[in-house]
Each structure stands twice: as structure tokens, then as C-alpha cells.
Amino acid sequence: MVLPIVILIAIPVFLGITYVPTFDLPEEPNEPPIPESSGIDILYFLLMGIWIVFLLRIIILMKRGTYKITQRY
């Protein structure tokens, strides 16, 4: 039962790290334009889809009352 929660936390963190640019001082853009279709977009939507499926699964199980979080020491 811990794996879905770990996935719900790990996927947005991973996407935030890879898609949020670091802060740089403004400068003149002299780079060529980025192509509109890249393979990374597919990975982004795939990971977001997996994240939504796990989130919905946990919500449904919590509404049924069958998803229990137990503390283990």
C-alpha cells in the first residue's frame, strides 16, 4: 500500500525537476528554436497519466474504506 503513495509523490517531483528551468539572468536569445514535437512530451504525458490513475485508485479505495494506512515501526 505504500508504493502508490510513493509514486504519487515521486512522479510530480521528477517532472518538476526536469521541466522547471533554473533561474538565469536574462540575455539575448540566440539559440535556434526548439522543434514542436519532441519525444519527451510523450514521456511527460505518460507519467502524468500513470500519476492520475494511481491518484484515482487511492481515492476510490478510500471512499470504499478498503485503503488503510498503517504505521510500522
Predicted model as a PDB file, atoms N, CA, C, CB and O in Angstrom, pLDDT in the B-factor column:
MODEL        1                                                                  
ATOM      1  N   MET A   1       0.808  -1.200   0.000  1.00 61.00           N  
ATOM      2  CA  MET A   1       0.000   0.000   0.000  1.00 61.00           C  
ATOM      3  C   MET A   1       0.856   1.271   0.000  1.00 61.00           C  
ATOM      4  CB  MET A   1      -0.922  -0.006   1.197  1.00 61.00           C  
ATOM      5  O   MET A   1       0.346   2.355  -0.284  1.00 61.00           O  
ATOM      6  N   VAL A   2       2.117   1.154   0.306  1.00 68.00           N  
ATOM      7  CA  VAL A   2       2.976   2.329   0.346  1.00 68.00           C  
ATOM      8  C   VAL A   2       3.414   2.731  -1.062  1.00 68.00           C  
ATOM      9  CB  VAL A   2       4.200   2.064   1.228  1.00 68.00           C  
ATOM     10  O   VAL A   2       3.631   3.914  -1.325  1.00 68.00           O  
ATOM     11  N   LEU A   3       3.545   1.770  -1.958  1.00 75.00           N  
ATOM     12  CA  LEU A   3       4.027   2.054  -3.311  1.00 75.00           C  
ATOM     13  C   LEU A   3       3.165   3.086  -4.043  1.00 75.00           C  
ATOM     14  CB  LEU A   3       4.073   0.771  -4.115  1.00 75.00           C  
ATOM     15  O   LEU A   3       3.733   3.987  -4.661  1.00 75.00           O  
ATOM     16  N   PRO A   4       1.830   3.013  -4.013  1.00 75.00           N  
ATOM     17  CA  PRO A   4       1.052   4.060  -4.707  1.00 75.00           C  
ATOM     18  C   PRO A   4       1.302   5.449  -4.148  1.00 75.00           C  
ATOM     19  CB  PRO A   4      -0.428   3.751  -4.622  1.00 75.00           C  
ATOM     20  O   PRO A   4       1.325   6.418  -4.907  1.00 75.00           O  
ATOM     21  N   ILE A   5       1.487   5.572  -2.852  1.00 73.00           N  
ATOM     22  CA  ILE A   5       1.748   6.885  -2.264  1.00 73.00           C  
ATOM     23  C   ILE A   5       3.120   7.386  -2.687  1.00 73.00           C  
ATOM     24  CB  ILE A   5       1.650   6.825  -0.729  1.00 73.00           C  
ATOM     25  O   ILE A   5       3.288   8.571  -2.977  1.00 73.00           O  
ATOM     26  N   VAL A   6       4.101   6.492  -2.724  1.00 77.00           N  
ATOM     27  CA  VAL A   6       5.441   6.882  -3.164  1.00 77.00           C  
ATOM     28  C   VAL A   6       5.399   7.334  -4.620  1.00 77.00           C  
ATOM     29  CB  VAL A   6       6.440   5.711  -2.990  1.00 77.00           C  
ATOM     30  O   VAL A   6       6.051   8.313  -4.982  1.00 77.00           O  
ATOM     31  N   ILE A   7       4.647   6.638  -5.446  1.00 78.00           N  
ATOM     32  CA  ILE A   7       4.536   7.021  -6.856  1.00 78.00           C  
ATOM     33  C   ILE A   7       3.843   8.370  -6.987  1.00 78.00           C  
ATOM     34  CB  ILE A   7       3.770   5.947  -7.655  1.00 78.00           C  
ATOM     35  O   ILE A   7       4.236   9.186  -7.821  1.00 78.00           O  
ATOM     36  N   LEU A   8       2.805   8.619  -6.168  1.00 77.00           N  
ATOM     37  CA  LEU A   8       2.104   9.898  -6.224  1.00 77.00           C  
ATOM     38  C   LEU A   8       3.013  11.061  -5.841  1.00 77.00           C  
ATOM     39  CB  LEU A   8       0.892   9.868  -5.310  1.00 77.00           C  
ATOM     40  O   LEU A   8       2.805  12.186  -6.293  1.00 77.00           O  
ATOM     41  N   ILE A   9       3.998  10.800  -5.026  1.00 80.00           N  
ATOM     42  CA  ILE A   9       4.923  11.862  -4.623  1.00 80.00           C  
ATOM     43  C   ILE A   9       6.093  11.957  -5.600  1.00 80.00           C  
ATOM     44  CB  ILE A   9       5.442  11.612  -3.193  1.00 80.00           C  
ATOM     45  O   ILE A   9       6.537  13.059  -5.923  1.00 80.00           O  
ATOM     46  N   ALA A  10       6.599  10.815  -6.074  1.00 81.00           N  
ATOM     47  CA  ALA A  10       7.813  10.801  -6.893  1.00 81.00           C  
ATOM     48  C   ALA A  10       7.602  11.363  -8.296  1.00 81.00           C  
ATOM     49  CB  ALA A  10       8.338   9.395  -6.997  1.00 81.00           C  
ATOM     50  O   ALA A  10       8.464  12.088  -8.793  1.00 81.00           O  
ATOM     51  N   ILE A  11       6.500  11.059  -8.941  1.00 79.00           N  
ATOM     52  CA  ILE A  11       6.292  11.493 -10.327  1.00 79.00           C  
ATOM     53  C   ILE A  11       6.214  13.020 -10.431  1.00 79.00           C  
ATOM     54  CB  ILE A  11       5.009  10.862 -10.892  1.00 79.00           C  
ATOM     55  O   ILE A  11       6.907  13.588 -11.274  1.00 79.00           O  
ATOM     56  N   PRO A  12       5.402  13.719  -9.615  1.00 79.00           N  
ATOM     57  CA  PRO A  12       5.410  15.185  -9.742  1.00 79.00           C  
ATOM     58  C   PRO A  12       6.759  15.817  -9.395  1.00 79.00           C  
ATOM     59  CB  PRO A  12       4.342  15.778  -8.852  1.00 79.00           C  
ATOM     60  O   PRO A  12       7.141  16.822  -9.996  1.00 79.00           O  
ATOM     61  N   VAL A  13       7.477  15.245  -8.442  1.00 79.00           N  
ATOM     62  CA  VAL A  13       8.799  15.774  -8.099  1.00 79.00           C  
ATOM     63  C   VAL A  13       9.739  15.603  -9.284  1.00 79.00           C  
ATOM     64  CB  VAL A  13       9.372  15.067  -6.841  1.00 79.00           C  
ATOM     65  O   VAL A  13      10.473  16.527  -9.633  1.00 79.00           O  
ATOM     66  N   PHE A  14       9.723  14.426  -9.906  1.00 79.00           N  
ATOM     67  CA  PHE A  14      10.570  14.172 -11.074  1.00 79.00           C  
ATOM     68  C   PHE A  14      10.217  15.120 -12.216  1.00 79.00           C  
ATOM     69  CB  PHE A  14      10.428  12.711 -11.536  1.00 79.00           C  
ATOM     70  O   PHE A  14      11.107  15.680 -12.855  1.00 79.00           O  
ATOM     71  N   LEU A  15       8.922  15.301 -12.475  1.00 75.00           N  
ATOM     72  CA  LEU A  15       8.512  16.188 -13.556  1.00 75.00           C  
ATOM     73  C   LEU A  15       8.873  17.635 -13.236  1.00 75.00           C  
ATOM     74  CB  LEU A  15       7.007  16.060 -13.811  1.00 75.00           C  
ATOM     75  O   LEU A  15       9.239  18.388 -14.138  1.00 75.00           O  
ATOM     76  N   GLY A  16       8.778  18.029 -11.989  1.00 73.00           N  
ATOM     77  CA  GLY A  16       9.152  19.381 -11.604  1.00 73.00           C  
ATOM     78  C   GLY A  16      10.636  19.632 -11.781  1.00 73.00           C  
ATOM     79  O   GLY A  16      11.043  20.717 -12.196  1.00 73.00           O  
ATOM     80  N   ILE A  17      11.445  18.630 -11.467  1.00 70.00           N  
ATOM     81  CA  ILE A  17      12.892  18.783 -11.610  1.00 70.00           C  
ATOM     82  C   ILE A  17      13.286  18.857 -13.071  1.00 70.00           C  
ATOM     83  CB  ILE A  17      13.625  17.630 -10.929  1.00 70.00           C  
ATOM     84  O   ILE A  17      14.165  19.641 -13.429  1.00 70.00           O  
ATOM     85  N   THR A  18      12.661  18.064 -13.920  1.00 67.00           N  
ATOM     86  CA  THR A  18      13.075  18.010 -15.319  1.00 67.00           C  
ATOM     87  C   THR A  18      12.472  19.112 -16.167  1.00 67.00           C  
ATOM     88  CB  THR A  18      12.712  16.687 -15.903  1.00 67.00           C  
ATOM     89  O   THR A  18      13.067  19.483 -17.178  1.00 67.00           O  
ATOM     90  N   TYR A  19      11.305  19.659 -15.800  1.00 65.00           N  
ATOM     91  CA  TYR A  19      10.641  20.630 -16.662  1.00 65.00           C  
ATOM     92  C   TYR A  19      10.719  22.063 -16.170  1.00 65.00           C  
ATOM     93  CB  TYR A  19       9.223  20.256 -16.819  1.00 65.00           C  
ATOM     94  O   TYR A  19      10.420  22.978 -16.936  1.00 65.00           O  
ATOM     95  N   VAL A  20      11.107  22.297 -14.931  1.00 61.00           N  
ATOM     96  CA  VAL A  20      11.209  23.657 -14.422  1.00 61.00           C  
ATOM     97  C   VAL A  20      12.639  24.129 -14.623  1.00 61.00           C  
ATOM     98  CB  VAL A  20      10.793  23.740 -12.920  1.00 61.00           C  
ATOM     99  O   VAL A  20      13.567  23.558 -14.051  1.00 61.00           O  
ATOM    100  N   PRO A  21      12.823  25.163 -15.430  1.00 64.00           N  
ATOM    101  CA  PRO A  21      14.187  25.626 -15.672  1.00 64.00           C  
ATOM    102  C   PRO A  21      14.739  26.369 -14.457  1.00 64.00           C  
ATOM    103  CB  PRO A  21      14.231  26.531 -16.910  1.00 64.00           C  
ATOM    104  O   PRO A  21      13.990  26.969 -13.686  1.00 64.00           O  
ATOM    105  N   THR A  22      16.041  26.317 -14.304  1.00 65.00           N  
ATOM    106  CA  THR A  22      16.675  27.071 -13.240  1.00 65.00           C  
ATOM    107  C   THR A  22      16.691  28.543 -13.614  1.00 65.00           C  
ATOM    108  CB  THR A  22      18.105  26.554 -12.970  1.00 65.00           C  
ATOM    109  O   THR A  22      16.539  28.890 -14.786  1.00 65.00           O  
ATOM    110  N   PHE A  23      16.871  29.399 -12.640  1.00 68.00           N  
ATOM    111  CA  PHE A  23      16.865  30.838 -12.893  1.00 68.00           C  
ATOM    112  C   PHE A  23      18.206  31.278 -13.461  1.00 68.00           C  
ATOM    113  CB  PHE A  23      16.547  31.618 -11.603  1.00 68.00           C  
ATOM    114  O   PHE A  23      19.258  31.036 -12.870  1.00 68.00           O  
ATOM    115  N   ASP A  24      18.152  31.910 -14.586  1.00 65.00           N  
ATOM    116  CA  ASP A  24      19.338  32.502 -15.206  1.00 65.00           C  
ATOM    117  C   ASP A  24      19.056  33.973 -15.453  1.00 65.00           C  
ATOM    118  CB  ASP A  24      19.719  31.771 -16.538  1.00 65.00           C  
ATOM    119  O   ASP A  24      17.902  34.372 -15.608  1.00 65.00           O  
ATOM    120  N   LEU A  25      20.105  34.775 -15.491  1.00 62.00           N  
ATOM    121  CA  LEU A  25      19.932  36.176 -15.806  1.00 62.00           C  
ATOM    122  C   LEU A  25      19.453  36.332 -17.245  1.00 62.00           C  
ATOM    123  CB  LEU A  25      21.239  36.945 -15.582  1.00 62.00           C  
ATOM    124  O   LEU A  25      19.869  35.573 -18.121  1.00 62.00           O  
ATOM    125  N   PRO A  26      18.590  37.300 -17.493  1.00 70.00           N  
ATOM    126  CA  PRO A  26      18.084  37.485 -18.865  1.00 70.00           C  
ATOM    127  C   PRO A  26      19.209  37.855 -19.825  1.00 70.00           C  
ATOM    128  CB  PRO A  26      16.997  38.572 -18.894  1.00 70.00           C  
ATOM    129  O   PRO A  26      20.092  38.647 -19.496  1.00 70.00           O  
ATOM    130  N   GLU A  27      19.160  37.289 -20.972  1.00 72.00           N  
ATOM    131  CA  GLU A  27      20.132  37.619 -22.020  1.00 72.00           C  
ATOM    132  C   GLU A  27      19.440  37.481 -23.365  1.00 72.00           C  
ATOM    133  CB  GLU A  27      21.401  36.696 -21.944  1.00 72.00           C  
ATOM    134  O   GLU A  27      18.329  36.959 -23.457  1.00 72.00           O  
ATOM    135  N   GLU A  28      20.092  37.943 -24.376  1.00 74.00           N  
ATOM    136  CA  GLU A  28      19.511  37.894 -25.709  1.00 74.00           C  
ATOM    137  C   GLU A  28      19.388  36.444 -26.187  1.00 74.00           C  
ATOM    138  CB  GLU A  28      20.361  38.716 -26.695  1.00 74.00           C  
ATOM    139  O   GLU A  28      20.357  35.686 -26.132  1.00 74.00           O  
ATOM    140  N   PRO A  29      18.202  36.062 -26.653  1.00 72.00           N  
ATOM    141  CA  PRO A  29      18.057  34.687 -27.154  1.00 72.00           C  
ATOM    142  C   PRO A  29      18.703  34.539 -28.527  1.00 72.00           C  
ATOM    143  CB  PRO A  29      16.569  34.291 -27.226  1.00 72.00           C  
ATOM    144  O   PRO A  29      18.261  35.148 -29.501  1.00 72.00           O  
ATOM    145  N   ASN A  30      19.740  33.732 -28.593  1.00 76.00           N  
ATOM    146  CA  ASN A  30      20.404  33.488 -29.862  1.00 76.00           C  
ATOM    147  C   ASN A  30      20.448  31.996 -30.183  1.00 76.00           C  
ATOM    148  CB  ASN A  30      21.815  34.064 -29.837  1.00 76.00           C  
ATOM    149  O   ASN A  30      21.264  31.543 -30.986  1.00 76.00           O  
ATOM    150  N   GLU A  31      19.566  31.252 -29.551  1.00 75.00           N  
ATOM    151  CA  GLU A  31      19.504  29.811 -29.790  1.00 75.00           C  
ATOM    152  C   GLU A  31      18.498  29.514 -30.897  1.00 75.00           C  
ATOM    153  CB  GLU A  31      19.123  29.054 -28.493  1.00 75.00           C  
ATOM    154  O   GLU A  31      17.548  30.271 -31.092  1.00 75.00           O  
ATOM    155  N   PRO A  32      18.699  28.432 -31.612  1.00 76.00           N  
ATOM    156  CA  PRO A  32      17.704  28.061 -32.634  1.00 76.00           C  
ATOM    157  C   PRO A  32      16.402  27.632 -31.941  1.00 76.00           C  
ATOM    158  CB  PRO A  32      18.247  26.907 -33.557  1.00 76.00           C  
ATOM    159  O   PRO A  32      16.427  27.154 -30.807  1.00 76.00           O  
ATOM    160  N   PRO A  33      15.290  27.802 -32.617  1.00 73.00           N  
ATOM    161  CA  PRO A  33      14.014  27.421 -31.993  1.00 73.00           C  
ATOM    162  C   PRO A  33      13.933  25.913 -31.748  1.00 73.00           C  
ATOM    163  CB  PRO A  33      12.840  27.867 -32.874  1.00 73.00           C  
ATOM    164  O   PRO A  33      14.465  25.111 -32.515  1.00 73.00           O  
ATOM    165  N   ILE A  34      13.266  25.557 -30.681  1.00 67.00           N  
ATOM    166  CA  ILE A  34      13.096  24.148 -30.317  1.00 67.00           C  
ATOM    167  C   ILE A  34      11.980  23.554 -31.182  1.00 67.00           C  
ATOM    168  CB  ILE A  34      12.766  23.990 -28.786  1.00 67.00           C  
ATOM    169  O   ILE A  34      10.932  24.180 -31.336  1.00 67.00           O  
ATOM    170  N   PRO A  35      12.182  22.369 -31.746  1.00 68.00           N  
ATOM    171  CA  PRO A  35      11.122  21.774 -32.556  1.00 68.00           C  
ATOM    172  C   PRO A  35       9.876  21.506 -31.705  1.00 68.00           C  
ATOM    173  CB  PRO A  35      11.616  20.467 -33.209  1.00 68.00           C  
ATOM    174  O   PRO A  35       9.970  21.193 -30.518  1.00 68.00           O  
ATOM    175  N   GLU A  36       8.732  21.633 -32.328  1.00 70.00           N  
ATOM    176  CA  GLU A  36       7.467  21.493 -31.612  1.00 70.00           C  
ATOM    177  C   GLU A  36       7.234  20.076 -31.090  1.00 70.00           C  
ATOM    178  CB  GLU A  36       6.325  21.892 -32.514  1.00 70.00           C  
ATOM    179  O   GLU A  36       6.717  19.909 -29.986  1.00 70.00           O  
ATOM    180  N   SER A  37       7.596  19.079 -31.845  1.00 66.00           N  
ATOM    181  CA  SER A  37       7.349  17.702 -31.414  1.00 66.00           C  
ATOM    182  C   SER A  37       8.654  17.073 -30.951  1.00 66.00           C  
ATOM    183  CB  SER A  37       6.715  16.865 -32.557  1.00 66.00           C  
ATOM    184  O   SER A  37       9.607  16.937 -31.719  1.00 66.00           O  
ATOM    185  N   SER A  38       8.675  16.696 -29.691  1.00 65.00           N  
ATOM    186  CA  SER A  38       9.849  16.006 -29.164  1.00 65.00           C  
ATOM    187  C   SER A  38       9.379  14.763 -28.422  1.00 65.00           C  
ATOM    188  CB  SER A  38      10.686  16.939 -28.226  1.00 65.00           C  
ATOM    189  O   SER A  38       8.228  14.687 -27.992  1.00 65.00           O  
ATOM    190  N   GLY A  39      10.264  13.798 -28.274  1.00 71.00           N  
ATOM    191  CA  GLY A  39       9.915  12.542 -27.622  1.00 71.00           C  
ATOM    192  C   GLY A  39       9.672  12.687 -26.136  1.00 71.00           C  
ATOM    193  O   GLY A  39       9.036  11.827 -25.528  1.00 71.00           O  
ATOM    194  N   ILE A  40      10.166  13.760 -25.539  1.00 73.00           N  
ATOM    195  CA  ILE A  40       9.988  13.973 -24.102  1.00 73.00           C  
ATOM    196  C   ILE A  40       8.525  14.250 -23.774  1.00 73.00           C  
ATOM    197  CB  ILE A  40      10.868  15.135 -23.617  1.00 73.00           C  
ATOM    198  O   ILE A  40       8.071  13.914 -22.680  1.00 73.00           O  
ATOM    199  N   ASP A  41       7.784  14.851 -24.690  1.00 75.00           N  
ATOM    200  CA  ASP A  41       6.376  15.131 -24.437  1.00 75.00           C  
ATOM    201  C   ASP A  41       5.597  13.849 -24.169  1.00 75.00           C  
ATOM    202  CB  ASP A  41       5.764  15.878 -25.617  1.00 75.00           C  
ATOM    203  O   ASP A  41       4.710  13.825 -23.315  1.00 75.00           O  
ATOM    204  N   ILE A  42       5.923  12.801 -24.886  1.00 81.00           N  
ATOM    205  CA  ILE A  42       5.237  11.518 -24.692  1.00 81.00           C  
ATOM    206  C   ILE A  42       5.519  10.991 -23.292  1.00 81.00           C  
ATOM    207  CB  ILE A  42       5.682  10.483 -25.759  1.00 81.00           C  
ATOM    208  O   ILE A  42       4.613  10.501 -22.617  1.00 81.00           O  
ATOM    209  N   LEU A  43       6.769  11.089 -22.853  1.00 81.00           N  
ATOM    210  CA  LEU A  43       7.126  10.648 -21.505  1.00 81.00           C  
ATOM    211  C   LEU A  43       6.380  11.466 -20.451  1.00 81.00           C  
ATOM    212  CB  LEU A  43       8.646  10.761 -21.288  1.00 81.00           C  
ATOM    213  O   LEU A  43       5.899  10.913 -19.462  1.00 81.00           O  
ATOM    214  N   TYR A  44       6.285  12.768 -20.657  1.00 81.00           N  
ATOM    215  CA  TYR A  44       5.585  13.640 -19.717  1.00 81.00           C  
ATOM    216  C   TYR A  44       4.122  13.219 -19.580  1.00 81.00           C  
ATOM    217  CB  TYR A  44       5.679  15.110 -20.172  1.00 81.00           C  
ATOM    218  O   TYR A  44       3.633  13.036 -18.465  1.00 81.00           O  
ATOM    219  N   PHE A  45       3.425  13.065 -20.697  1.00 85.00           N  
ATOM    220  CA  PHE A  45       2.013  12.699 -20.639  1.00 85.00           C  
ATOM    221  C   PHE A  45       1.815  11.285 -20.120  1.00 85.00           C  
ATOM    222  CB  PHE A  45       1.379  12.834 -22.008  1.00 85.00           C  
ATOM    223  O   PHE A  45       0.816  11.016 -19.454  1.00 85.00           O  
ATOM    224  N   LEU A  46       2.735  10.379 -20.403  1.00 87.00           N  
ATOM    225  CA  LEU A  46       2.652   9.022 -19.885  1.00 87.00           C  
ATOM    226  C   LEU A  46       2.788   9.011 -18.364  1.00 87.00           C  
ATOM    227  CB  LEU A  46       3.730   8.141 -20.521  1.00 87.00           C  
ATOM    228  O   LEU A  46       2.007   8.355 -17.673  1.00 87.00           O  
ATOM    229  N   LEU A  47       3.778   9.737 -17.842  1.00 86.00           N  
ATOM    230  CA  LEU A  47       3.954   9.796 -16.389  1.00 86.00           C  
ATOM    231  C   LEU A  47       2.782  10.497 -15.712  1.00 86.00           C  
ATOM    232  CB  LEU A  47       5.258  10.512 -16.043  1.00 86.00           C  
ATOM    233  O   LEU A  47       2.359  10.077 -14.635  1.00 86.00           O  
ATOM    234  N   MET A  48       2.252  11.549 -16.316  1.00 87.00           N  
ATOM    235  CA  MET A  48       1.090  12.219 -15.731  1.00 87.00           C  
ATOM    236  C   MET A  48      -0.133  11.303 -15.760  1.00 87.00           C  
ATOM    237  CB  MET A  48       0.791  13.532 -16.482  1.00 87.00           C  
ATOM    238  O   MET A  48      -0.942  11.327 -14.832  1.00 87.00           O  
ATOM    239  N   GLY A  49      -0.277  10.505 -16.801  1.00 90.00           N  
ATOM    240  CA  GLY A  49      -1.379   9.550 -16.862  1.00 90.00           C  
ATOM    241  C   GLY A  49      -1.267   8.497 -15.774  1.00 90.00           C  
ATOM    242  O   GLY A  49      -2.259   8.164 -15.126  1.00 90.00           O  
ATOM    243  N   ILE A  50      -0.063   7.969 -15.568  1.00 90.00           N  
ATOM    244  CA  ILE A  50       0.150   6.986 -14.502  1.00 90.00           C  
ATOM    245  C   ILE A  50      -0.148   7.613 -13.153  1.00 90.00           C  
ATOM    246  CB  ILE A  50       1.593   6.441 -14.534  1.00 90.00           C  
ATOM    247  O   ILE A  50      -0.753   6.977 -12.290  1.00 90.00           O  
ATOM    248  N   TRP A  51       0.276   8.867 -12.964  1.00 87.00           N  
ATOM    249  CA  TRP A  51       0.040   9.555 -11.699  1.00 87.00           C  
ATOM    250  C   TRP A  51      -1.449   9.728 -11.447  1.00 87.00           C  
ATOM    251  CB  TRP A  51       0.737  10.917 -11.691  1.00 87.00           C  
ATOM    252  O   TRP A  51      -1.911   9.526 -10.323  1.00 87.00           O  
ATOM    253  N   ILE A  52      -2.207  10.096 -12.470  1.00 89.00           N  
ATOM    254  CA  ILE A  52      -3.655  10.288 -12.318  1.00 89.00           C  
ATOM    255  C   ILE A  52      -4.339   8.962 -12.017  1.00 89.00           C  
ATOM    256  CB  ILE A  52      -4.258  10.920 -13.589  1.00 89.00           C  
ATOM    257  O   ILE A  52      -5.253   8.917 -11.193  1.00 89.00           O  
ATOM    258  N   VAL A  53      -3.914   7.880 -12.669  1.00 91.00           N  
ATOM    259  CA  VAL A  53      -4.507   6.567 -12.407  1.00 91.00           C  
ATOM    260  C   VAL A  53      -4.272   6.149 -10.955  1.00 91.00           C  
ATOM    261  CB  VAL A  53      -3.923   5.510 -13.367  1.00 91.00           C  
ATOM    262  O   VAL A  53      -5.200   5.681 -10.296  1.00 91.00           O  
ATOM    263  N   PHE A  54      -3.054   6.309 -10.446  1.00 87.00           N  
ATOM    264  CA  PHE A  54      -2.779   5.958  -9.051  1.00 87.00           C  
ATOM    265  C   PHE A  54      -3.572   6.841  -8.099  1.00 87.00           C  
ATOM    266  CB  PHE A  54      -1.282   6.078  -8.753  1.00 87.00           C  
ATOM    267  O   PHE A  54      -4.085   6.356  -7.091  1.00 87.00           O  
ATOM    268  N   LEU A  55      -3.679   8.127  -8.404  1.00 87.00           N  
ATOM    269  CA  LEU A  55      -4.442   9.035  -7.552  1.00 87.00           C  
ATOM    270  C   LEU A  55      -5.910   8.638  -7.512  1.00 87.00           C  
ATOM    271  CB  LEU A  55      -4.300  10.476  -8.043  1.00 87.00           C  
ATOM    272  O   LEU A  55      -6.507   8.580  -6.437  1.00 87.00           O  
ATOM    273  N   LEU A  56      -6.497   8.364  -8.672  1.00 88.00           N  
ATOM    274  CA  LEU A  56      -7.897   7.948  -8.709  1.00 88.00           C  
ATOM    275  C   LEU A  56      -8.109   6.621  -7.991  1.00 88.00           C  
ATOM    276  CB  LEU A  56      -8.374   7.838 -10.148  1.00 88.00           C  
ATOM    277  O   LEU A  56      -9.123   6.436  -7.319  1.00 88.00           O  
ATOM    278  N   ARG A  57      -7.165   5.701  -8.127  1.00 88.00           N  
ATOM    279  CA  ARG A  57      -7.281   4.402  -7.455  1.00 88.00           C  
ATOM    280  C   ARG A  57      -7.288   4.584  -5.939  1.00 88.00           C  
ATOM    281  CB  ARG A  57      -6.124   3.465  -7.875  1.00 88.00           C  
ATOM    282  O   ARG A  57      -8.091   3.959  -5.245  1.00 88.00           O  
ATOM    283  N   ILE A  58      -6.409   5.426  -5.425  1.00 83.00           N  
ATOM    284  CA  ILE A  58      -6.364   5.659  -3.984  1.00 83.00           C  
ATOM    285  C   ILE A  58      -7.645   6.335  -3.522  1.00 83.00           C  
ATOM    286  CB  ILE A  58      -5.141   6.514  -3.607  1.00 83.00           C  
ATOM    287  O   ILE A  58      -8.189   5.972  -2.479  1.00 83.00           O  
ATOM    288  N   ILE A  59      -8.135   7.311  -4.278  1.00 85.00           N  
ATOM    289  CA  ILE A  59      -9.370   7.998  -3.889  1.00 85.00           C  
ATOM    290  C   ILE A  59     -10.542   7.027  -3.859  1.00 85.00           C  
ATOM    291  CB  ILE A  59      -9.671   9.159  -4.853  1.00 85.00           C  
ATOM    292  O   ILE A  59     -11.345   7.057  -2.926  1.00 85.00           O  
ATOM    293  N   ILE A  60     -10.651   6.171  -4.862  1.00 88.00           N  
ATOM    294  CA  ILE A  60     -11.752   5.193  -4.904  1.00 88.00           C  
ATOM    295  C   ILE A  60     -11.640   4.216  -3.746  1.00 88.00           C  
ATOM    296  CB  ILE A  60     -11.755   4.426  -6.244  1.00 88.00           C  
ATOM    297  O   ILE A  60     -12.644   3.914  -3.102  1.00 88.00           O  
ATOM    298  N   LEU A  61     -10.438   3.713  -3.466  1.00 86.00           N  
ATOM    299  CA  LEU A  61     -10.268   2.787  -2.356  1.00 86.00           C  
ATOM    300  C   LEU A  61     -10.555   3.450  -1.014  1.00 86.00           C  
ATOM    301  CB  LEU A  61      -8.864   2.221  -2.361  1.00 86.00           C  
ATOM    302  O   LEU A  61     -11.081   2.802  -0.109  1.00 86.00           O  
ATOM    303  N   MET A  62     -10.222   4.724  -0.869  1.00 82.00           N  
ATOM    304  CA  MET A  62     -10.507   5.425   0.386  1.00 82.00           C  
ATOM    305  C   MET A  62     -12.005   5.628   0.564  1.00 82.00           C  
ATOM    306  CB  MET A  62      -9.783   6.780   0.423  1.00 82.00           C  
ATOM    307  O   MET A  62     -12.511   5.542   1.683  1.00 82.00           O  
ATOM    308  N   LYS A  63     -12.726   5.898  -0.533  1.00 85.00           N  
ATOM    309  CA  LYS A  63     -14.177   6.056  -0.430  1.00 85.00           C  
ATOM    310  C   LYS A  63     -14.848   4.742  -0.050  1.00 85.00           C  
ATOM    311  CB  LYS A  63     -14.752   6.575  -1.751  1.00 85.00           C  
ATOM    312  O   LYS A  63     -15.831   4.739   0.691  1.00 85.00           O  
ATOM    313  N   ARG A  64     -14.326   3.632  -0.548  1.00 86.00           N  
ATOM    314  CA  ARG A  64     -14.871   2.317  -0.182  1.00 86.00           C  
ATOM    315  C   ARG A  64     -14.501   1.933   1.239  1.00 86.00           C  
ATOM    316  CB  ARG A  64     -14.374   1.248  -1.147  1.00 86.00           C  
ATOM    317  O   ARG A  64     -15.183   1.123   1.867  1.00 86.00           O  
ATOM    318  N   GLY A  65     -13.436   2.506   1.739  1.00 81.00           N  
ATOM    319  CA  GLY A  65     -12.973   2.167   3.085  1.00 81.00           C  
ATOM    320  C   GLY A  65     -12.030   0.986   3.115  1.00 81.00           C  
ATOM    321  O   GLY A  65     -11.771   0.438   4.186  1.00 81.00           O  
ATOM    322  N   THR A  66     -11.509   0.578   1.968  1.00 81.00           N  
ATOM    323  CA  THR A  66     -10.615  -0.580   1.925  1.00 81.00           C  
ATOM    324  C   THR A  66      -9.147  -0.174   1.879  1.00 81.00           C  
ATOM    325  CB  THR A  66     -10.943  -1.444   0.722  1.00 81.00           C  
ATOM    326  O   THR A  66      -8.270  -1.034   1.951  1.00 81.00           O  
ATOM    327  N   TYR A  67      -8.868   1.104   1.764  1.00 73.00           N  
ATOM    328  CA  TYR A  67      -7.477   1.577   1.728  1.00 73.00           C  
ATOM    329  C   TYR A  67      -7.107   2.045   3.123  1.00 73.00           C  
ATOM    330  CB  TYR A  67      -7.280   2.730   0.675  1.00 73.00           C  
ATOM    331  O   TYR A  67      -7.589   3.077   3.591  1.00 73.00           O  
ATOM    332  N   LYS A  68      -6.263   1.292   3.773  1.00 70.00           N  
ATOM    333  CA  LYS A  68      -5.879   1.617   5.135  1.00 70.00           C  
ATOM    334  C   LYS A  68      -4.384   1.934   5.170  1.00 70.00           C  
ATOM    335  CB  LYS A  68      -6.223   0.452   6.101  1.00 70.00           C  
ATOM    336  O   LYS A  68      -3.568   1.230   4.577  1.00 70.00           O  
ATOM    337  N   ILE A  69      -4.057   2.987   5.865  1.00 69.00           N  
ATOM    338  CA  ILE A  69      -2.661   3.367   6.051  1.00 69.00           C  
ATOM    339  C   ILE A  69      -2.271   2.953   7.456  1.00 69.00           C  
ATOM    340  CB  ILE A  69      -2.435   4.909   5.820  1.00 69.00           C  
ATOM    341  O   ILE A  69      -2.834   3.442   8.435  1.00 69.00           O  
ATOM    342  N   THR A  70      -1.305   2.050   7.553  1.00 70.00           N  
ATOM    343  CA  THR A  70      -0.864   1.579   8.851  1.00 70.00           C  
ATOM    344  C   THR A  70       0.558   2.055   9.108  1.00 70.00           C  
ATOM    345  CB  THR A  70      -0.952   0.045   8.937  1.00 70.00           C  
ATOM    346  O   THR A  70       1.378   2.135   8.193  1.00 70.00           O  
ATOM    347  N   GLN A  71       0.833   2.365  10.356  1.00 68.00           N  
ATOM    348  CA  GLN A  71       2.178   2.776  10.716  1.00 68.00           C  
ATOM    349  C   GLN A  71       2.949   1.564  11.211  1.00 68.00           C  
ATOM    350  CB  GLN A  71       2.151   3.890  11.787  1.00 68.00           C  
ATOM    351  O   GLN A  71       2.475   0.783  12.036  1.00 68.00           O  
ATOM    352  N   ARG A  72       4.147   1.440  10.681  1.00 68.00           N  
ATOM    353  CA  ARG A  72       5.009   0.329  11.093  1.00 68.00           C  
ATOM    354  C   ARG A  72       6.306   0.907  11.629  1.00 68.00           C  
ATOM    355  CB  ARG A  72       5.284  -0.657   9.906  1.00 68.00           C  
ATOM    356  O   ARG A  72       6.898   1.808  11.035  1.00 68.00           O  
ATOM    357  N   TYR A  73       6.726   0.384  12.741  1.00 64.00           N  
ATOM    358  CA  TYR A  73       7.947   0.891  13.363  1.00 64.00           C  
ATOM    359  C   TYR A  73       9.056  -0.125  13.252  1.00 64.00           C  
ATOM    360  CB  TYR A  73       7.704   1.247  14.828  1.00 64.00           C  
ATOM    361  O   TYR A  73      10.168   0.121  13.720  1.00 64.00           O  
TER     362      TYR A  73                                                      
ENDMDL                                                                          
END                                                                             
